[in-house]
Amino acid sequence: MNSMWLLESAKRVLRRYAGVKRYEVQVDDHRWVYLDGGRGEVILFVHGYGMEKDGWDIFLKQWSRSYRVIAPDLPGFGESTKTSGAVYDVPRQVKRLDRFVGALGIHRFHLAGISMGGAIAAYYAGEHPGKIRSLFLMAPAGVASRLPSAAWSEYLEKGKVALLYNTTEEFDRLLGMIFYKKPFVPRLITRYFALKGASEHRFREKVLRDLQTAGLTILEGRLAGVKAPTLLIWGEEDRILHVSGAEKFRRSLKNCRIIILRKCGHVVFYDQPKATREAYRDFLESVKNRGKNRA
């Protein structure tokens, strides 16, 4: 069975289950491909490095019954345009994201992001405070943690970038670093992702350089500009971004609730789906109630 066909079939099933459909829109020099579904206030989900729109999986289903959910492939990722001459650092992605929501006619929305997407979401919230109803950050990048993560220690000691892979063994090892409980992935799919990682290695490395050049601690000194109520969730066993990074957000964000999940790795909505879902639902409800009280 062809691995590409298998993956696309699985994506279509998951999209149907989550109540979203695939759309495209051209914004300036990039074509955005995104998932969109549901009705009501908008929640915009921003994926992390190495992820894509379908990586949100069934997590979107939890919100598409009460909200309009939008999950794009950021430029440089997934099916959206990749251009070697473009720069994909946080500030430029924030500008592109603002043009994207403008193209969709969205003026105010809830913003959620994970890892690199968390850094983009927090930066955006600081740049455009009037547009953000609430901010949900999952293990966000953008600050220096008090303790180094396993991935960062490996880079400092061996020069090995855990997020880049060329072989099935390297991809399988990355899964073990990302998740607290590594999911089962059929060999056929593992091989497909390894080949894809190898073919896109140079471009993915370029994106990492873009992020590094702009500054891996780009949020430090900027978080005071975030005015929206914020929920931050981090996995206690995160091996990609150390959980001690939450301390910077605790000190810098005045209106922020922080939850540290045990037995949880980098992808909190996968390792602890129920806890993540319940925390975000309670948070959204509190934001809604706060708005009613002000009215």
C-alpha positions as CSV (number, residue, x, y, z in Angstrom):
1,M,0.0,0.0,0.0
2,N,1.4,3.5,-0.9
3,S,2.4,5.5,2.1
4,M,1.2,8.8,0.6
5,W,-2.2,7.4,-0.2
6,L,-2.5,6.0,3.3
7,L,-1.5,9.3,5.0
8,E,-3.9,11.3,2.8
9,S,-6.7,8.9,3.5
10,A,-6.1,9.2,7.2
11,K,-6.0,13.0,7.0
12,R,-9.4,13.1,5.2
13,V,-11.0,10.8,7.8
14,L,-9.6,12.9,10.7
15,R,-10.7,16.2,9.1
16,R,-14.2,14.8,8.7
17,Y,-14.3,13.6,12.3
18,A,-13.0,17.0,13.5
19,G,-15.6,18.9,11.4
20,V,-13.1,20.9,9.3
21,K,-12.3,21.1,5.6
22,R,-9.2,22.0,3.6
23,Y,-9.0,25.5,2.0
24,E,-6.4,27.6,0.2
25,V,-5.8,31.3,0.0
26,Q,-3.1,33.4,-1.7
27,V,-1.7,36.1,0.6
28,D,1.0,38.2,-1.0
29,D,3.8,35.9,-2.2
30,H,2.7,32.8,-0.2
31,R,-0.2,30.4,-0.8
32,W,-1.7,29.3,2.6
33,V,-3.4,25.9,2.9
34,Y,-5.5,25.7,6.1
35,L,-8.3,23.8,7.8
36,D,-11.5,25.6,8.7
37,G,-14.7,24.5,10.3
38,G,-17.4,25.2,13.0
39,R,-19.1,28.5,13.8
40,G,-18.8,31.2,16.4
41,E,-15.8,33.0,17.8
42,V,-12.6,32.1,16.0
43,I,-9.8,30.0,17.6
44,L,-6.7,30.1,15.4
45,F,-4.2,27.3,16.0
46,V,-0.5,27.8,15.2
47,H,1.6,24.6,14.9
48,G,5.2,24.1,15.9
49,Y,8.4,23.5,13.9
50,G,8.2,20.2,12.0
51,M,4.4,20.1,12.5
52,E,1.6,21.0,10.1
53,K,-2.1,21.7,10.2
54,D,-3.2,18.1,10.4
55,G,-0.8,17.5,13.3
56,W,-3.6,19.0,15.6
57,D,-5.4,15.7,14.9
58,I,-8.7,15.2,16.7
59,F,-7.9,18.0,19.2
60,L,-9.7,20.3,16.8
61,K,-13.0,18.4,17.2
62,Q,-13.2,19.5,20.9
63,W,-13.8,23.1,19.8
64,S,-15.4,23.0,16.3
65,R,-18.9,22.4,17.9
66,S,-18.8,25.7,19.7
67,Y,-16.2,27.8,17.9
68,R,-14.9,28.4,14.4
69,V,-11.5,26.7,14.3
70,I,-8.8,27.6,11.8
71,A,-5.5,25.7,11.6
72,P,-3.1,26.8,8.8
73,D,0.1,25.4,7.5
74,L,2.5,28.3,8.2
75,P,4.4,29.5,5.2
76,G,7.5,27.2,4.9
77,F,5.6,24.2,6.3
78,G,3.2,21.5,5.2
79,E,1.3,22.3,1.9
80,S,1.9,26.1,2.1
81,T,4.5,27.8,0.0
82,K,8.1,27.2,0.7
83,T,10.5,29.7,-0.8
84,S,14.3,29.5,-0.2
85,G,14.6,33.2,-0.7
86,A,12.1,34.1,2.1
87,V,12.9,34.4,5.8
88,Y,10.8,32.4,8.2
89,D,11.8,33.8,11.6
90,V,9.2,34.8,14.2
91,P,8.7,38.5,13.4
92,R,8.2,37.8,9.7
93,Q,5.8,34.9,10.3
94,V,3.8,37.2,12.6
95,K,3.5,39.7,9.8
96,R,2.4,37.0,7.4
97,L,-0.1,35.7,10.0
98,D,-1.6,39.1,10.4
99,R,-2.0,39.4,6.6
100,F,-3.6,35.9,6.6
101,V,-6.3,36.7,9.2
102,G,-6.9,39.9,7.4
103,A,-7.5,38.0,4.1
104,L,-10.0,35.8,5.9
105,G,-11.8,38.9,7.3
106,I,-11.1,38.0,10.9
107,H,-10.8,41.0,13.2
108,R,-10.7,39.5,16.7
109,F,-10.0,35.9,17.8
110,H,-8.6,33.4,20.3
111,L,-5.0,32.4,19.5
112,A,-3.3,29.1,20.4
113,G,0.2,28.0,19.6
114,I,2.6,25.2,20.5
115,S,6.4,25.3,20.6
116,M,7.6,27.6,17.7
117,G,3.9,28.3,17.2
118,G,3.7,29.4,20.8
119,A,6.5,31.9,20.3
120,I,4.7,33.2,17.1
121,A,1.4,33.4,19.0
122,A,2.9,35.3,22.0
123,Y,4.8,37.7,19.7
124,Y,1.6,38.3,17.7
125,A,-0.4,39.0,20.9
126,G,2.1,41.6,21.9
127,E,2.1,43.2,18.5
128,H,-1.7,43.2,18.1
129,P,-3.2,43.2,21.6
130,G,-6.6,44.6,20.4
131,K,-7.1,41.6,18.1
132,I,-6.6,38.8,20.7
133,R,-9.5,37.6,22.9
134,S,-7.3,35.1,24.7
135,L,-3.9,33.4,24.3
136,F,-3.2,29.6,24.8
137,L,0.5,28.6,24.8
138,M,1.7,25.0,24.9
139,A,5.4,24.6,25.7
140,P,6.2,27.8,23.9
141,A,9.6,28.6,22.4
142,G,11.1,32.1,22.6
143,V,12.7,32.2,26.1
144,A,15.8,30.8,27.7
145,S,14.9,28.1,30.3
146,R,16.8,28.0,33.6
147,L,17.7,24.4,32.8
148,P,18.7,23.0,29.4
149,S,16.4,20.5,27.8
150,A,17.7,17.1,26.6
151,A,17.6,18.2,23.0
152,W,19.5,21.5,23.8
153,S,22.1,19.6,25.8
154,E,22.7,17.2,23.0
155,Y,23.2,20.1,20.6
156,L,25.7,21.8,22.9
157,E,27.6,18.6,23.5
158,K,27.5,16.9,20.1
159,G,26.2,19.5,17.6
160,K,23.3,17.2,16.9
161,V,20.0,18.9,16.1
162,A,17.2,16.5,17.2
163,L,14.6,18.1,15.0
164,L,16.4,17.3,11.8
165,Y,16.4,13.7,10.6
166,N,17.5,11.8,7.4
167,T,16.9,8.1,8.4
168,T,14.1,6.0,9.9
169,E,16.2,5.6,13.0
170,E,16.6,9.3,13.5
171,F,12.9,9.9,12.9
172,D,12.0,7.2,15.4
173,R,14.4,8.7,18.0
174,L,12.8,12.1,17.5
175,L,9.4,10.6,18.3
176,G,10.8,9.3,21.5
177,M,12.0,12.8,22.4
178,I,8.8,14.6,21.5
179,F,6.3,12.3,23.2
180,Y,6.2,11.0,26.8
181,K,4.6,7.8,25.3
182,K,5.9,7.3,21.8
183,P,3.0,6.5,19.5
184,F,3.1,3.5,17.3
185,V,3.9,4.5,13.7
186,P,3.9,1.8,11.0
187,R,7.3,1.2,9.3
188,L,5.9,2.3,6.0
189,I,4.9,5.7,7.4
190,T,8.2,6.0,9.3
191,R,10.1,5.4,6.1
192,Y,8.0,8.0,4.3
193,F,8.7,10.7,6.9
194,A,12.4,9.8,6.9
195,L,12.6,10.2,3.1
196,K,10.7,13.5,3.3
197,G,13.0,14.7,6.1
198,A,16.1,13.8,4.0
199,S,14.7,15.5,0.9
200,E,13.8,18.7,2.7
201,H,16.8,18.7,5.1
202,R,18.5,21.7,3.6
203,F,15.3,23.8,3.7
204,R,14.4,22.8,7.2
205,E,17.9,23.6,8.3
206,K,17.6,27.0,6.7
207,V,14.3,27.7,8.7
208,L,16.1,26.8,11.9
209,R,18.9,29.2,11.0
210,D,16.3,31.9,10.3
211,L,14.8,31.4,13.8
212,Q,18.2,31.4,15.4
213,T,19.4,34.5,13.6
214,A,16.3,36.4,14.8
215,G,16.9,35.1,18.3
216,L,15.9,32.0,20.2
217,T,14.9,34.2,23.2
218,I,13.0,36.6,21.1
219,L,10.1,36.8,23.5
220,E,12.2,38.0,26.4
221,G,11.6,41.7,27.0
222,R,8.4,41.6,24.8
223,L,6.0,39.6,27.0
224,A,4.9,42.7,28.9
225,G,3.1,43.7,25.7
226,V,0.8,40.7,26.0
227,K,-2.5,42.0,27.5
228,A,-4.8,39.1,26.7
229,P,-5.7,36.5,29.4
230,T,-3.3,33.7,28.9
231,L,-3.2,29.9,29.6
232,L,0.2,28.2,29.5
233,I,0.5,24.4,29.7
234,W,3.8,22.6,29.8
235,G,4.8,19.0,30.1
236,E,7.0,18.1,33.1
237,E,9.0,15.6,31.0
238,D,9.4,17.9,28.0
239,R,12.7,16.9,26.3
240,I,12.6,19.5,23.6
241,L,11.9,22.7,25.6
242,H,12.6,22.4,29.3
243,V,9.6,23.1,31.6
244,S,11.7,25.6,33.6
245,G,11.0,28.0,30.7
246,A,7.6,28.5,32.3
247,E,9.2,30.6,35.0
248,K,9.9,33.4,32.5
249,F,6.2,33.6,31.5
250,R,5.2,33.5,35.2
251,R,7.3,36.5,35.9
252,S,6.4,38.5,32.8
253,L,2.7,37.9,32.2
254,K,0.3,39.5,34.7
255,N,-2.8,37.7,33.5
256,C,-1.5,34.2,33.1
257,R,-2.6,30.8,34.4
258,I,0.2,28.1,34.3
259,I,-0.4,24.4,34.4
260,I,2.4,21.8,34.6
261,L,1.3,18.4,33.5
262,R,3.0,15.2,34.9
263,K,3.8,12.3,32.7
264,C,3.7,14.6,29.7
265,G,6.2,15.5,27.0
266,H,6.4,18.3,24.5
267,V,3.1,17.7,22.7
268,V,0.7,18.2,25.6
269,F,-2.5,17.7,23.7
270,Y,-1.3,14.2,22.7
271,D,0.3,13.0,25.9
272,Q,-2.4,14.4,28.2
273,P,-5.4,15.0,25.9
274,K,-8.1,15.0,28.7
275,A,-6.2,17.3,31.0
276,T,-5.3,19.7,28.2
277,R,-8.8,19.7,26.9
278,E,-10.4,20.4,30.3
279,A,-7.9,23.1,31.1
280,Y,-8.5,24.9,27.9
281,R,-12.3,24.5,28.1
282,D,-12.3,26.0,31.6
283,F,-10.1,28.8,30.5
284,L,-12.3,29.7,27.5
285,E,-15.3,29.6,29.8
286,S,-13.6,32.0,32.2
287,V,-12.7,34.4,29.4
288,K,-16.4,34.3,28.2
289,N,-17.7,35.0,31.7
290,R,-15.3,37.8,32.1
291,G,-16.6,39.4,28.9
292,K,-20.2,39.0,30.2
293,N,-19.3,40.7,33.5
294,R,-17.7,43.6,31.7
295,A,-20.8,44.0,29.5
